[in-house]
Amino acid sequence: MAEHVEHAQYADPADPAAAVGAGDPHPAYPVGLRLSGRRVVVLGGGQVAQRRLPALIAAGADIILISPSATPSVEAMAEAGEIRWEQRRYQEGDLADTWYALIATSDPAANNLASAEAERTRTWCVRSDDANAATAWTPATGRSEGVTVAVLTGRDPRRSAAVRDAIVEGLRDGTLAAPHHRERTPGVALVGGGPGDPDLITVRGRRLLAEADVVIADRLGPRDLLDELPPHVEVIDAAKIPYGRFMAQEAINNALIEHAKAGKAVVRLKGGDPFVFGRGMEEAQALAEHGIPCTVVPGISSSISVPGAAGISVTHRGVAHEFTVVSGHVAPDDPRSLVDWQSLAKLRGTLVLMMAVDKIGAIAEALIAHGKDPATPLALIQEGTTSAQRRVDATLATVAETVRTQDVRPPAVIVVGDVVTVGVGAPDQPE
């Protein structure tokens, strides 16, 4: 159980005699404490309290912290009114009318006195320095979608944590089947799949994928995740939806509506974040017009994650105080462009260009024409976060030729600015 991990600083965890429950043939009786509005006393404001207090606060307990000092994080909890802090040492009688106590001071004598008081007053008590002297043990706990997992393995706390992690991860990513015994409400989830690496999708996004009946996927979504779906899940490539008399986006909207109205749980799997150049709002609006429930699951945007994966911080201290994300899918001189390139050229911060590989020559010319230094460095990161990731460096003056000679192709994120030269990445240099 997890409390013994904290106890390891006082006893050798490899010594069986020091393990929780050593010499006691009876296993602990697991129970969930309902502490809302009930007095809980925490003795000691160090790392143990810092780890345990958030769960006690979430349980709604009336928490009194008794300690001469506290970590900055624990102090912040007191300042926020989440706990009451009595800045002193333990005194006899502090556990009166207490339902649960956590004893975690650095004074063994005080811990023994408090533990004895807890025994006399029949207060359930956890001790961080001597679990065998406690009347309660803290299990390794985790939570996922309203489910609390608590694991006790007695003599092997590390195994407790490993078992907990395996169960929680399985519940989160859907590999551990735990269906809700209630009728699911059909609807659509707009899920941001992240920049490409399948491990970078959010936990919630992965879980919704595992529960889907139909998945309508973009080519820029994390394709490897589709192979993990059960055989009964219908996977639709958005690029291959028959358009007929409809525009591509309208056809996708209609497919979402059709499957949702058929009572299916639908996931629209998109690359990056649904609302960052992903047309997610258009899909949400179409669903709302038909009264279809829609859940938006944000994703990690490639505008910051891909530069990061390539060793570039878009707001490195002392170099850039801002970064601007711009779509480059239309050229600066295109009447459809909504970008003020003249203003962008005057900014001193970082410029991140999305969908701009085909138009980067024209974009560079426009920035230079409006005053941007032709020697401004930039990096092109192709297939960011995937095994095919490739970084090519250039300047505004050379980028058009570099893209041609180095055969840089979409998808790629382009970073313009001095932060490019500060990164830890190793750029691919022209031959």
Legacy VTK file of the C-alpha trace (Angstrom):
# vtk DataFile Version 3.0
C-alpha trace
ASCII
DATASET POLYDATA
POINTS 431 float
0.000 0.000 0.000
1.078 3.520 -0.795
1.632 4.726 2.784
4.583 2.383 3.147
6.319 4.156 0.263
6.489 7.203 2.521
7.475 4.979 5.462
10.506 3.792 3.477
12.484 6.829 4.620
12.368 5.470 8.161
12.684 1.736 7.535
14.385 -0.510 5.027
11.714 -1.444 2.438
13.709 -4.556 1.565
13.373 -5.849 5.138
10.235 -8.039 5.429
10.008 -7.165 9.113
9.528 -3.531 8.188
6.702 -4.240 5.774
3.157 -3.225 6.535
1.318 -5.891 8.415
4.476 -7.816 9.348
3.590 -10.413 11.943
-0.162 -9.836 11.550
-1.857 -12.861 9.914
-5.051 -10.952 9.221
-5.471 -8.867 6.056
-6.719 -5.300 6.224
-10.450 -4.794 5.833
-11.001 -2.455 2.877
-13.566 0.296 3.312
-14.356 3.689 1.820
-14.556 6.533 4.324
-17.218 9.196 3.819
-15.510 12.220 5.334
-17.623 15.072 3.994
-18.058 17.654 6.753
-16.289 15.431 9.295
-13.253 16.480 11.329
-9.925 15.206 10.022
-6.632 16.088 11.714
-3.330 16.113 9.862
-0.188 16.317 11.982
2.815 17.567 10.017
2.917 19.858 7.003
5.656 18.197 4.970
5.749 16.120 1.809
3.458 13.395 3.169
0.735 15.926 3.976
1.266 17.627 0.629
0.557 14.327 -1.140
-2.420 13.289 1.008
-4.260 16.580 1.507
-5.696 16.981 -2.015
-7.681 13.729 -1.734
-8.958 14.694 1.716
-9.978 18.100 0.391
-11.747 16.462 -2.555
-13.625 14.234 -0.082
-15.058 17.350 1.550
-13.434 16.732 4.936
-13.208 19.445 7.598
-9.402 19.442 7.766
-7.297 20.832 10.601
-3.548 20.902 9.951
-1.378 21.051 13.070
2.249 21.808 12.312
4.797 24.550 13.094
5.721 24.762 9.410
4.482 23.592 6.029
5.624 23.253 2.443
4.709 26.112 0.086
2.031 23.925 -1.530
0.430 23.137 1.843
0.605 26.819 2.809
-1.255 27.646 -0.402
-4.045 25.229 0.569
-4.402 27.035 3.893
-4.355 30.460 2.256
-7.085 29.310 -0.145
-9.266 28.259 2.793
-9.206 24.588 1.830
-7.769 23.624 5.234
-7.389 25.265 8.652
-3.803 25.541 9.808
-2.872 25.773 13.493
0.798 26.727 13.379
2.072 24.792 16.408
3.146 21.343 17.580
0.841 18.472 18.525
-0.802 18.647 21.950
-2.699 16.018 23.897
-6.397 16.282 23.030
-5.917 17.417 19.419
-7.659 14.276 18.174
-10.831 14.807 20.201
-13.979 14.336 18.103
-11.826 13.403 15.113
-12.979 10.807 12.618
-9.667 10.256 10.858
-6.082 11.292 11.542
-2.930 11.398 9.448
0.206 11.421 11.595
3.196 12.543 9.572
5.502 14.703 11.681
9.289 14.393 11.839
9.135 13.924 15.640
8.841 10.198 16.552
7.891 11.001 20.171
5.008 13.246 19.070
3.889 10.610 16.586
3.809 7.965 19.329
1.786 10.220 21.644
-0.702 11.060 18.883
-0.970 7.416 17.918
-1.707 6.462 21.517
-4.409 9.144 21.705
-5.961 7.814 18.508
-6.041 4.318 20.017
-7.753 5.588 23.167
-10.305 7.690 21.310
-10.920 4.997 18.691
-9.897 7.313 15.878
-8.782 5.662 12.671
-5.193 6.749 12.257
-2.534 6.479 9.530
1.152 6.847 10.370
3.833 7.646 7.827
6.786 6.627 10.011
5.509 3.348 11.477
2.645 1.738 9.635
2.536 -1.174 12.086
1.595 1.260 14.868
-1.314 2.640 12.851
-4.944 1.536 12.929
-5.446 2.197 9.221
-3.401 1.882 6.046
-3.606 4.031 2.964
-3.998 2.002 -0.224
-2.514 2.877 -3.581
-5.410 4.725 -5.173
-6.330 6.024 -8.606
-9.416 7.370 -10.299
-10.970 7.198 -13.738
-14.413 8.402 -14.829
-15.977 8.229 -11.379
-14.342 4.909 -10.463
-11.926 4.800 -7.534
-9.388 1.983 -7.542
-7.737 1.142 -4.191
-5.102 -1.576 -3.929
-3.531 -3.164 -0.838
-0.953 -5.938 -1.178
0.336 -5.936 2.373
4.044 -6.602 2.121
4.714 -5.205 -1.350
3.789 -1.509 -1.715
5.461 -1.211 -5.102
3.266 -3.991 -6.409
0.229 -2.148 -5.037
1.177 0.914 -7.065
1.898 -1.171 -10.170
-1.447 -2.988 -9.958
-3.265 0.296 -9.418
-1.540 1.895 -12.395
-2.353 -1.053 -14.644
-6.042 -0.997 -13.694
-6.433 2.772 -14.010
-4.611 2.861 -17.350
-6.789 0.040 -18.652
-9.964 1.857 -17.612
-8.751 5.088 -19.173
-7.674 3.738 -22.540
-10.456 1.164 -22.842
-8.234 -1.940 -22.824
-9.869 -3.046 -19.572
-13.518 -3.702 -20.313
-15.749 -2.121 -17.687
-19.001 -1.240 -19.490
-21.578 1.031 -17.923
-24.722 -0.912 -17.151
-26.941 1.800 -18.530
-28.130 2.846 -21.924
-25.602 5.011 -23.713
-26.748 8.302 -25.148
-25.941 8.431 -28.863
-23.970 11.435 -29.959
-20.734 12.657 -31.434
-17.383 13.336 -29.801
-15.034 15.700 -31.623
-11.706 14.299 -30.497
-8.387 16.034 -31.018
-5.902 13.282 -31.753
-2.787 15.370 -31.197
0.141 15.989 -33.527
0.640 12.432 -34.801
2.263 10.251 -32.152
-0.545 7.955 -30.928
0.698 8.283 -27.340
-0.055 12.021 -27.411
-3.845 11.710 -27.603
-5.575 12.631 -24.342
-6.725 9.945 -21.935
-10.349 10.930 -22.490
-9.964 10.887 -26.250
-8.512 7.391 -26.171
-11.316 6.154 -23.916
-14.012 7.572 -26.193
-12.338 5.882 -29.143
-12.545 2.576 -27.314
-16.289 3.096 -26.729
-17.136 4.209 -30.273
-19.369 2.418 -32.766
-18.245 4.624 -35.659
-15.017 6.574 -36.127
-14.722 9.177 -38.886
-11.017 9.956 -39.158
-8.876 12.602 -40.835
-5.648 11.634 -42.560
-3.742 13.781 -40.047
-5.191 11.955 -37.051
-3.107 9.346 -35.183
-3.701 6.469 -37.616
-2.001 3.853 -35.459
-4.866 4.093 -32.963
-7.310 2.817 -35.542
-5.602 -0.578 -35.569
-6.445 -0.977 -31.873
-10.200 -0.646 -32.364
-12.423 -3.723 -31.995
-13.537 -5.402 -35.262
-17.142 -4.224 -34.929
-16.174 -0.532 -35.044
-16.847 1.084 -38.413
-13.895 3.246 -39.444
-14.581 5.833 -42.135
-11.831 7.762 -43.890
-13.142 11.327 -44.144
-11.168 11.830 -47.346
-13.085 9.004 -49.009
-16.641 10.001 -48.123
-18.609 10.332 -51.383
-19.218 14.036 -51.870
-21.667 13.997 -54.769
-23.347 17.376 -54.892
-22.022 18.257 -51.435
-18.858 20.087 -50.490
-16.349 17.920 -48.607
-17.106 19.464 -45.194
-20.846 19.290 -45.743
-20.546 15.612 -46.622
-18.605 14.945 -43.437
-21.231 16.807 -41.414
-23.959 14.708 -42.999
-22.108 11.486 -42.188
-21.786 12.509 -38.551
-25.476 13.354 -38.363
-26.582 10.186 -40.142
-24.673 7.797 -37.872
-25.603 9.672 -34.693
-29.295 9.617 -35.617
-28.963 5.865 -36.147
-28.188 5.568 -32.445
-24.442 5.122 -32.814
-21.691 6.499 -30.587
-19.623 8.464 -33.108
-16.087 9.788 -32.768
-14.784 12.389 -35.195
-11.033 11.861 -34.891
-9.102 14.923 -35.978
-5.424 15.833 -35.971
-4.164 18.328 -33.402
-6.994 20.203 -31.699
-10.512 20.241 -33.215
-10.783 24.026 -32.959
-7.300 24.998 -34.216
-7.651 25.119 -38.006
-9.678 21.914 -37.700
-13.169 23.137 -38.675
-14.451 21.551 -35.502
-16.828 24.421 -34.799
-18.527 23.923 -38.156
-19.183 20.306 -37.266
-20.398 21.214 -33.776
-22.789 23.781 -35.238
-24.174 21.277 -37.758
-24.785 18.754 -34.972
-26.456 21.385 -32.784
-28.853 22.282 -35.615
-30.054 18.679 -35.567
-30.234 18.434 -31.774
-27.393 15.914 -31.582
-25.301 15.925 -28.393
-21.706 16.883 -29.063
-18.677 16.505 -26.814
-15.494 18.385 -27.618
-12.272 16.758 -26.464
-9.345 19.178 -26.884
-6.142 17.853 -28.363
-2.481 18.802 -28.232
-2.013 21.347 -30.990
0.843 20.714 -33.409
1.527 24.460 -33.395
3.413 24.106 -30.101
3.995 20.367 -29.719
5.795 19.850 -33.032
8.300 22.680 -32.439
8.828 21.297 -28.946
9.497 17.818 -30.295
12.074 19.351 -32.634
13.861 21.115 -29.774
12.337 24.555 -30.260
10.684 26.550 -27.489
8.391 29.070 -29.169
8.647 31.438 -26.190
12.220 30.944 -24.972
13.005 33.360 -22.136
14.829 36.442 -23.277
14.172 35.753 -26.957
10.407 35.859 -27.521
7.568 37.162 -25.374
4.844 36.048 -27.736
4.109 33.617 -30.522
1.550 33.910 -33.286
-0.048 30.950 -35.042
-1.099 31.588 -38.630
-2.677 29.477 -41.340
-0.753 29.631 -44.592
-3.125 27.610 -46.743
-3.777 30.637 -48.968
-1.106 32.998 -50.317
-0.748 36.559 -48.948
-2.010 38.059 -52.220
-5.060 35.781 -52.343
-8.270 37.806 -51.827
-9.515 35.064 -49.464
-6.639 35.677 -47.037
-7.666 37.035 -43.625
-4.094 37.522 -42.415
-2.535 40.952 -41.897
0.950 40.081 -43.156
2.151 43.655 -42.853
1.462 43.660 -39.113
2.963 40.202 -38.676
6.207 41.360 -40.266
6.595 43.982 -37.528
6.250 41.547 -34.628
9.413 40.605 -32.729
8.131 37.287 -31.424
7.835 33.825 -32.939
5.682 33.093 -35.975
4.295 29.569 -36.344
2.919 28.750 -39.786
0.495 25.883 -40.336
-0.400 24.338 -43.696
2.105 26.658 -45.349
4.629 24.448 -47.156
3.162 25.101 -50.599
2.909 28.862 -50.001
6.062 29.470 -47.941
7.896 31.176 -50.815
5.149 33.751 -51.276
4.793 34.160 -47.495
8.521 34.786 -47.083
8.450 37.373 -49.875
5.533 39.170 -48.236
7.196 39.252 -44.819
10.437 40.579 -46.307
8.565 43.166 -48.389
6.911 44.454 -45.207
10.223 44.838 -43.394
11.160 41.453 -41.961
14.899 40.751 -42.064
15.662 38.291 -44.900
18.187 36.598 -42.581
15.487 35.703 -40.057
15.994 32.003 -39.232
13.257 29.447 -39.613
12.764 25.707 -39.248
10.515 23.373 -41.178
9.451 20.319 -39.161
7.924 17.597 -41.295
5.825 14.744 -39.816
6.420 16.109 -36.315
6.342 13.722 -33.304
6.257 10.651 -35.561
9.051 8.240 -36.424
9.382 10.086 -39.751
10.009 13.473 -38.118
12.461 15.613 -40.025
13.741 19.130 -39.369
15.212 21.393 -42.058
16.551 24.874 -41.251
16.694 27.897 -43.541
16.116 31.655 -43.551
13.330 33.750 -45.021
15.620 34.503 -47.961
16.472 30.855 -48.658
13.376 28.951 -47.599
11.733 28.684 -51.029
14.851 27.121 -52.560
15.407 24.949 -49.481
11.903 23.496 -49.668
12.497 22.631 -53.304
15.985 21.136 -52.963
15.250 19.312 -49.701
11.852 18.096 -50.946
9.991 19.251 -47.836
6.388 18.119 -48.001
3.227 18.497 -45.921
2.342 17.992 -43.193
4.914 20.341 -41.721
5.002 23.107 -39.156
7.172 26.133 -39.930
8.689 28.181 -37.113
10.022 31.661 -37.920
12.121 33.626 -35.467
15.273 33.701 -33.350
14.032 30.862 -31.102
14.994 28.519 -33.943
18.688 29.074 -33.229
18.306 28.454 -29.485
16.753 24.991 -29.721
18.454 21.718 -28.843
17.365 19.980 -32.035
19.871 18.898 -34.660
18.656 20.281 -37.994
19.109 18.469 -41.256
21.536 20.548 -43.262
21.454 20.810 -47.048
23.974 18.577 -48.765
LINES 1 432
431 0 1 2 3 4 5 6 7 8 9 10 11 12 13 14 15 16 17 18 19 20 21 22 23 24 25 26 27 28 29 30 31 32 33 34 35 36 37 38 39 40 41 42 43 44 45 46 47 48 49 50 51 52 53 54 55 56 57 58 59 60 61 62 63 64 65 66 67 68 69 70 71 72 73 74 75 76 77 78 79 80 81 82 83 84 85 86 87 88 89 90 91 92 93 94 95 96 97 98 99 100 101 102 103 104 105 106 107 108 109 110 111 112 113 114 115 116 117 118 119 120 121 122 123 124 125 126 127 128 129 130 131 132 133 134 135 136 137 138 139 140 141 142 143 144 145 146 147 148 149 150 151 152 153 154 155 156 157 158 159 160 161 162 163 164 165 166 167 168 169 170 171 172 173 174 175 176 177 178 179 180 181 182 183 184 185 186 187 188 189 190 191 192 193 194 195 196 197 198 199 200 201 202 203 204 205 206 207 208 209 210 211 212 213 214 215 216 217 218 219 220 221 222 223 224 225 226 227 228 229 230 231 232 233 234 235 236 237 238 239 240 241 242 243 244 245 246 247 248 249 250 251 252 253 254 255 256 257 258 259 260 261 262 263 264 265 266 267 268 269 270 271 272 273 274 275 276 277 278 279 280 281 282 283 284 285 286 287 288 289 290 291 292 293 294 295 296 297 298 299 300 301 302 303 304 305 306 307 308 309 310 311 312 313 314 315 316 317 318 319 320 321 322 323 324 325 326 327 328 329 330 331 332 333 334 335 336 337 338 339 340 341 342 343 344 345 346 347 348 349 350 351 352 353 354 355 356 357 358 359 360 361 362 363 364 365 366 367 368 369 370 371 372 373 374 375 376 377 378 379 380 381 382 383 384 385 386 387 388 389 390 391 392 393 394 395 396 397 398 399 400 401 402 403 404 405 406 407 408 409 410 411 412 413 414 415 416 417 418 419 420 421 422 423 424 425 426 427 428 429 430
